């Protein structure tokens, strides 16, 4: 499987990343371990998680369970050096994580220690901030996002404060690299500048929602990624399962995300199903599996570091792994762009 070097660093990750957010709710520990084994056999070396996982639902009772499942695999399998491991520090407002405290130099060290204990490792390859303290336009908040209440001086001071704590962890050996998530173009630029001023770890990645149906990054974040050497990780590249086609015609498969979250976090709209139908037609016209087409399209974007996908069954995992062998030609890419123009921002 192709590997990409992130942000000019020495960190090389597979172009497909195994997401873990269902391990502990929709998937058991044993199923999660089976997925890790198969992914590594297929050439994936990159696993992404977060302290707040699993989701569907997120709850105080389950927080940290996914990291513990991964830690049990490390304890059992002893292949820590075969995995590039990424996890995330929750942002402000997560009531049952540090009582909703914002990210700061006071929270970073203790949060890393908690993740290390659960993951049963002594280092994290890529440590990410899950969402910014000042709020995020992601998670369907783009429709009402209003940055006018932000205080620029406070934001810059926070970034420089966090940089000091992160650099201390790099020196301590608990984290190797730093990344961001759910971040804007301005935010990415300011984090990069803060790293230059303070000598802290430069962000090498940003994990944002990105798919055929969510291309907000194309006109702003993508430019920052290219010019600042910050590679993107696409999360939800299948648009929470919509792009698989499994929800078309009103279908709600048992145990699926839609069966647990009846609006897919605001993504379930009439226009979304219309867009999916058009994308499914492109796949059919060109003899492609729609899942593999959607993942391969993300992989071929020029600013992409890795594409994070999740599976709740081994059959789903096998299909997704096949995307590594798919290269979309110009005819397919043009057809996909035409669908995007006809169905922009469908949710």
C-alpha positions in Angstrom: 0.0 0.0 0.0 1.3 3.5 -0.9 2.7 5.5 2.0 2.9 9.3 2.4 5.5 11.3 4.3 3.6 13.8 6.5 4.3 17.5 6.4 8.0 17.2 5.6 8.5 15.1 8.8 10.0 11.6 9.1 6.5 10.1 9.7 5.3 7.8 6.9 1.7 6.7 7.0 -0.4 4.4 4.7 -2.7 6.2 2.3 -5.6 4.5 4.1 -6.0 4.8 7.9 -8.0 2.5 10.1 -10.5 4.4 12.1 -11.6 3.1 15.4 -14.5 5.1 16.7 -17.0 2.2 16.7 -14.8 -0.1 18.8 -16.5 -0.3 22.2 -20.1 0.4 21.1 -20.9 -1.0 17.6 -17.9 -3.3 17.7 -16.5 -5.5 20.5 -12.8 -5.5 21.5 -12.4 -8.8 19.7 -13.8 -7.4 16.5 -11.6 -4.3 16.8 -8.5 -6.6 17.2 -9.5 -8.6 14.2 -9.8 -5.4 12.1 -6.3 -4.3 13.2 -4.8 -7.7 12.3 -6.4 -7.6 8.8 -5.5 -4.0 8.2 -1.9 -4.5 9.0 -1.7 -7.6 6.8 -3.1 -5.5 4.0 -0.4 -2.8 4.4 -2.1 -0.3 6.6 0.3 1.0 9.3 -1.9 3.9 10.6 -4.6 3.8 13.3 -6.5 6.8 14.4 -8.4 7.1 17.7 -9.4 9.7 20.3 -9.8 9.9 24.1 -13.6 10.5 23.7 -14.2 7.4 21.6 -16.3 5.4 21.0 -19.2 7.2 19.4 -22.8 6.2 18.6 -23.3 7.3 21.3 -20.7 9.3 23.0 -21.2 8.9 26.8 -19.4 9.3 30.1 -19.6 5.5 30.5 -17.8 4.7 27.3 -15.2 7.5 27.1 -11.8 6.0 26.7 -13.0 2.6 25.9 -11.6 2.6 22.3 -8.1 3.5 23.5 -8.3 0.7 26.0 -9.3 -1.7 23.2 -6.2 -0.7 21.2 -4.1 -0.9 24.3 -5.2 -4.5 24.8 -4.2 -5.3 21.3 -0.7 -3.8 21.9 -0.4 -5.8 25.1 -1.4 -9.0 23.3 0.3 -8.6 20.0 3.5 -6.7 20.9 3.7 -5.0 17.4 3.7 -1.4 18.7 6.5 -0.5 16.3 4.4 -1.7 13.3 1.8 1.0 14.0 1.7 4.7 13.5 -0.7 5.7 16.3 -2.7 8.9 16.4 -5.1 10.0 19.1 -6.8 13.3 20.1 -7.3 15.7 23.0 -11.0 16.7 23.3 -11.8 20.4 22.9 -13.9 22.7 25.0 -17.4 21.7 25.9 -17.2 17.9 26.3 -19.0 17.9 29.6 -17.8 14.4 30.8 -14.2 14.9 29.7 -12.4 17.2 32.2 -15.8 18.8 32.9 -15.7 20.5 29.5 -12.4 22.4 30.2 -10.8 23.9 27.1 -7.4 22.7 25.8 -4.5 24.5 27.6 -1.1 23.9 29.0 -2.8 22.7 32.2 -4.7 19.9 30.4 -2.2 18.6 27.9 0.2 16.6 30.1 -2.6 14.9 32.1 -4.6 14.1 29.0 -1.6 12.5 27.3 -0.9 10.5 30.4 -4.4 9.2 30.4 -4.2 8.2 26.8 -0.8 6.5 27.3 -2.3 4.4 30.2 -5.3 3.3 28.2 -3.2 2.6 25.1 -0.6 0.7 27.0 2.3 2.5 25.3 4.9 5.0 26.3 4.6 7.3 23.2 2.0 8.6 20.7 3.2 9.1 17.2 0.8 11.9 16.3 -1.1 13.9 19.0 -4.0 16.0 17.7 -6.3 18.6 19.1 -9.8 17.3 18.3 -11.4 20.8 17.8 -10.4 24.3 18.6 -11.3 26.1 21.8 -12.7 29.0 19.8 -15.3 26.8 18.1 -15.4 25.0 14.8 -17.2 25.2 11.5 -17.2 21.4 11.4 -19.8 18.9 12.7 -22.5 20.7 10.5 -21.9 24.0 12.3 -20.8 25.6 9.1 -24.3 26.9 8.5 -24.3 29.1 11.6 -20.6 29.6 12.2 -19.9 33.1 13.5 -16.3 34.0 14.4 -17.1 37.6 15.2 -17.0 37.0 18.9 -13.4 35.7 18.9 -10.6 37.6 20.6 -7.5 37.3 18.4 -5.0 38.1 21.1 -6.5 35.5 23.4 -6.4 32.9 20.6 -2.7 33.6 19.8 -1.8 33.5 23.5 -3.6 30.1 23.9 -1.7 28.7 20.9 1.7 29.9 22.2 0.8 28.5 25.7 -0.1 25.1 24.2 3.0 25.1 22.1 5.2 25.2 25.3 3.3 22.3 26.8 3.5 20.3 23.6 7.2 20.9 23.2 7.8 19.7 26.8 6.0 16.4 25.8 8.1 16.0 22.7 11.2 16.4 24.8 9.8 13.9 27.4 9.3 11.5 24.5 5.5 11.0 25.1 4.5 12.4 21.7 6.5 12.5 18.4 4.4 14.9 16.3 1.5 17.3 16.5 -1.6 17.6 14.4 -4.9 19.4 14.3 -8.5 18.4 13.6 -11.7 20.3 12.6 -9.5 23.4 12.0 -10.0 26.3 9.7 -7.6 27.8 7.2 -6.9 30.8 9.5 -6.4 28.5 12.5 -3.9 26.3 10.6 -1.9 29.3 9.5 -1.8 30.7 13.1 -0.8 27.4 14.6 2.1 27.1 12.1 3.2 30.7 12.9 3.0 30.0 16.6 5.3 27.0 16.2 7.8 29.2 14.4 7.7 31.9 17.1 7.9 29.5 20.1 10.0 26.6 18.7 7.1 24.2 19.5 6.2 21.3 17.3 4.9 22.4 13.9 1.6 20.9 12.9 2.1 18.3 10.2 -1.5 17.3 9.7 -5.1 18.4 9.9 -8.0 15.9 10.2 -11.2 17.4 8.7 -14.4 16.0 7.3 -13.8 15.5 3.6 -15.6 13.5 0.9 -17.3 13.7 -2.4 -20.2 15.3 -0.6 -18.2 17.6 1.7 -15.6 19.6 -0.2 -15.4 22.7 2.0 -11.6 22.3 2.2 -11.1 22.7 -1.5 -11.0 26.5 -1.6 -9.2 27.4 1.6 -7.8 24.6 3.9 -6.3 22.9 0.8 -4.2 25.9 0.0 -2.9 26.1 3.5 -2.1 22.4 3.4 0.0 22.8 0.3 1.8 26.0 1.2 2.4 25.2 4.9 3.2 21.5 4.4 0.3 20.4 6.5 -1.2 17.2 5.1 -4.9 16.5 5.4 -6.6 13.4 6.8 -10.1 12.9 5.4 -12.5 11.7 8.0 -16.0 10.5 7.1 -14.8 9.9 3.4 -18.0 7.9 2.9 -20.2 10.7 4.2 -21.2 8.6 7.3 -22.1 5.7 5.0 -24.3 7.6 2.6 -21.9 7.1 -0.3 -22.1 3.3 0.1 -25.7 3.5 -1.1 -27.0 1.4 1.8 -29.4 4.1 2.9 -31.0 4.7 -0.5 -34.7 4.1 -0.8 -35.4 4.6 2.9 -33.3 1.6 4.0 -31.9 1.6 7.5 -29.8 -1.6 8.0 -29.8 -3.0 11.4 -26.9 -1.9 13.5 -25.9 0.8 11.0 -25.0 4.3 12.0 -28.4 5.6 10.8 -30.1 3.1 13.1 -28.4 4.7 16.0 -28.3 8.4 14.8 -31.5 9.2 13.0 -30.2 12.2 11.1 -26.5 11.3 10.7 -25.5 14.4 12.5 -27.5 16.6 10.2 -26.4 14.9 7.0 -29.6 13.1 6.3 -31.4 15.5 3.8 -33.4 14.9 0.6 -30.6 16.6 -1.4 -28.1 14.2 0.1 -29.9 11.2 -1.2 -30.2 12.9 -4.7 -26.4 13.5 -4.7 -25.7 9.9 -3.6 -27.8 8.6 -6.5 -25.8 10.7 -8.9 -22.5 9.4 -7.5 -23.7 5.8 -7.6 -24.5 6.2 -11.2 -20.9 7.3 -11.9 -19.7 4.2 -10.2 -22.0 2.0 -12.1 -21.2 3.6 -15.5 -17.5 3.0 -14.9 -17.7 -0.4 -13.4 -16.5 0.7 -10.0 -17.5 -0.2 -6.4 -18.9 3.0 -4.9 -17.0 2.6 -1.7 -13.7 2.1 -3.4 -14.5 5.0 -5.8 -15.2 7.4 -2.9 -12.1 6.4 -1.0 -9.8 6.4 -4.0 -11.0 9.8 -5.0 -10.0 11.2 -1.6 -6.6 9.4 -1.8 -5.9 11.1 -5.1 -6.5 14.6 -3.9 -3.1 16.5 -4.0 -3.2 17.6 -0.4 -4.1 14.3 1.2 -1.9 12.5 3.7 -4.3 9.7 4.6 -8.0 8.7 4.3 -9.6 7.5 7.5 -12.3 4.9 7.2 -14.2 2.8 9.7 -15.9 -0.6 9.4 -18.4 -2.4 11.6 -17.9 -5.7 9.8 -15.0 -7.6 8.2 -16.9 -7.6 4.9 -17.0 -3.8 4.9 -13.3 -3.7 5.8 -12.4 -6.0 2.8 -14.2 -3.7 0.4 -12.5 -0.6 1.8 -9.1 -2.2 1.6 -9.6 -2.7 -2.1 -9.6 1.0 -2.7 -5.8 0.9 -2.4 -5.7 -0.9 -5.8 -8.0 1.6 -7.5 -6.8 4.6 -9.6 -9.5 6.9 -11.0 -8.8 8.1 -14.5 -9.6 11.6 -15.9 -12.9 10.5 -17.3 -14.1 9.4 -13.9 -12.7 12.4 -12.1 -14.5 14.7 -14.6 -17.7 12.9 -14.0 -17.4 13.2 -10.3 -16.7 16.9 -10.6 -19.8 17.3 -12.7 -21.9 15.7 -10.0 -20.3 18.0 -7.4 -21.3 21.0 -9.5 -24.9 19.7 -9.8 -25.2 18.8 -6.1 -23.0 21.2 -4.1 -23.1 21.1 -0.3 -25.9 18.6 -0.1 -26.0 18.6 3.7 
